[in-house]
Amino acid sequence: MISSNNFDSGSFFRRSIFAVLLIGVFLLNTTFNFKGLTHPTGIDQAQSAREVAKGNGLTTQFVRPLAIQQLIDNDKEVNIEHMFETYHSPLNILVYAGILKMVGGDDPGNFLMQADDHFYFLDQVIAMTCAIFFVISIGINYLLISRIFDKKIASVVAILMLFSEYMWQITHTGLPQMLMLTLFSTAMYLSWRAVEAQEAERSPIVPALLSGFFFGLLALTHWMTLWIFIGYFIFATFYFRPRGVIAVALVAIILLFICGPLIFYYNHTGQVLGTAFHAIHGSEAVLRQMETPGFNVKGLLGTTANAALLQASNIHNYLGGLIIAPAFFISLLHPFKRSSISIFRWNILIMWVFAAIGMALYGLRSNAIDANQLHILFAPLMMAYAVAMMSIIWSRCELSQQPGLLGNLHFVIIILVTAAPMILTVKNLDNSAIRNSSVAGVHAFSLNKILAENSSETDIIVSDQPWAVAWYADRHAIWTPSNYDNLEKVEEIASFSNPIAGIHASSMSCRGQDIRSTWIHQRDLTPLSYSVWMNFFAGSDEYLYRNNKSINELINPQSGRYPARLYLSGLLEPSIYYKRNSGL
């Protein structure tokens, strides 16, 4: 029999309520409110993971023209049907590969979409994987924050994370941010234990080095996180004793983790950093060209300055929409009674500063959900310090002395404001059977079913959405080159082994009604971009299409080699596959 002295019914009730809410919100975001993966990078990593699950090694079906040029420049063999993945960090891809293998996702034929499917099943598998990591990170942050402050603040942060609409949106992207959040939170938990040990005059070596192990895993999940480690290295150098010894050991651990992938990249591309080296240019146009770009210092400085200003003006959104998280910076001015709390916040700040520098250098879009978004990793800890600061201020208010709800009114207000977007989502939840429209309106069904049925497994397709073609249609896809000359170069290279089978064009290439913006991105392939719209009008009049040369060239500039047109989706978000005739 359980003694009343050992059983806290109130605590059990609160935890039960939280567990029910957790399950409910999890199901809401992975089932009822799920419409498919939403980010190109997440989809790209998923398709590469399936290649690993198939037994093809760390390869990708998404081919960047610059990656082809990189192989040529370094005298490496160009095999478009077996391109090694040297752009993304490997760990998240390997995790996805294991999950896909377990559910049978290594055979795309197991999960072909039907006309009434709302989304691609494997999209849901990837999203659920991200969601599980998110749930794990909530638990880790609860343990960490309860040690730094107390269980009340830890509980508030856990609830805020649970009801953060922004964080759940990230789980729909397929991006590695939730795995990163889990690893970073674990590293910070161990770092805090090391700080505790040192403040208690015990040896911090074991927890500090264990934190380095998780920073190593973090680097293998996203190379940008090495900027965070630079901050941690500086903190470790000046704080942990014996001074400098632990910092050097941490560097050795990181090098041990990253040397394998760097050797892999060098062996297959001739460059230590692989194709990822060119990510610093921050432009998709660079990755779509067949000329190795020079290093534009002036352009890099301008891009870095713009990205820095963008981070400063959007910091609230980048921190997950957690309303008072930016108040962390105010907490830097408060003299906390425990020295360990004061010291640890400087650790967080130094790491965040270097993360911000890295994001400024490599670019960050105004959209808060970005593949290079690292601010979200700091959001729980920053929120904890902000809540603690608010609690200190609230304690000076007479209302704080009231029992129950009134005494904790500040927590209630923060939670309600943070949860408002999710509450509105539930209120407006649409259960109608609308087929999922994936990135930029290209239907997963049109690629997974129609395009796949009208192409063979060995076909190479040029596409403005190669990540989607590779994932949903399971076809080798080359990113549409930056101009016509580059397209001809790609066609010539492919013709030596397996000629390009067709060109997939979608509305994604059109920058809305801004023809100038489209021209900047597409150059002399702009007519191909707009052909998806014009085909529905000019293409309906066969006489006009066949006999008006100017219109024919405008709506299908590659008509001589790819004359067959296959309409993949409707007028609102058109998508067309120009197929090479077998006799050509």
C-alpha angles and dihedrals in degrees: 000000000000113000117231087230091063099038119074104195093187093054091046091051093050092048091048091052090049091049091051091048090047093053092045095050091044092054092043093056100038098041121011097034097033120111103163141286112319109192128071093219092052091049090046093054090047093055091047089050090055090054088055090048090052090057096252094123125234094333136134137215090205105090121194114204090225089057088057091050090048090057091048093049091052096044093248125149113264111220109163090188091058109035117163119232105246101147104069130051109257108229100078090046091052091049091051089047091057092049093047091049091053094053095041094254092137086083108059089195089072093069109034112160123246126214093258097047114120094207144352109281094223089055087062091048091055092044092050090051090054091046092052090053089050091053090049090051090054089056094047092049090049090056092045098046093044087058094046096045122351141293093268094060090040090053093050092051091047090053092047090052091048093053097041105121089193094058092049089050088058090057087060092056100065088228118145093241095108093051086046091051090053093049094043093048090051091049090050092048089056091043089054090051088053091051090048091051093050093047088051088050093247126129112277094192100104100049091038093054091044088054087055089056090058092044086056091053088046091055090052088054097051126359091213090071089073084081088061090051091055088061092047090049091054091049092048092048095057101031114035119075136255079051114242097000096093091042092055091047090052091054090050090053092050092049090050090055099045102038092079096058091041091055089047091052093047093049093051103035106020090240126094094224095041119206089329088078089075093055088088089074086068096208131109088211089067092055090048096055131089095219122087105242123235122231107267105197094180093050092046092052091050093048091047092051092049092048091049092052090046091054092049094051096043101037092121092058093042089055090062099266089285095157103222101025092110087062084080087086090057090051088063086076096053119095102225114204095233112067092210091062091051093047095047093055089060088053089054092046096050092049092047092050092054091044088054090051091051092049090049092052096045096037136251125213124228087246104092091219102076133148090238095048108130099157090085090067090064096043099093095049094042089049090051092055090044092051090047090051091049091049090054091052092044092052089067090060118091091226090065089070092063117103125246123354098359093055090053097039092124090060092048092052093049092049094047094049092047093046095047096093091051092046089054090048091055091046092052096038109145115208095183115129099252114158113242118264108206129202113343093354101297106141116234088215093057091055100035094048114016101034093040092051092050096049137049129243091252095051120121113213130192109220142169086220103041093157090059094045090049094048104037101029096031092225133135105260129191117202109247104264120245095253144003095268091054090049090054090050091053091048091050093050092048093047092069092069114002118004118223109271099205151327123257115204126181139174089265090085091059112084094214111268092330103109091176092058090047090051092052090056101034105028111183091357089069091105088058089053093053093040090085089065099038094050090067090058107029092029092060090065103064092186091054092046096048100041107035104078096190093053091043091055092043097053096038114021091173093050094126093062103024105035099150115091123203117186109216102179142009137279098272093061105010122198125179134187115210105203129201112237114241091237094055 
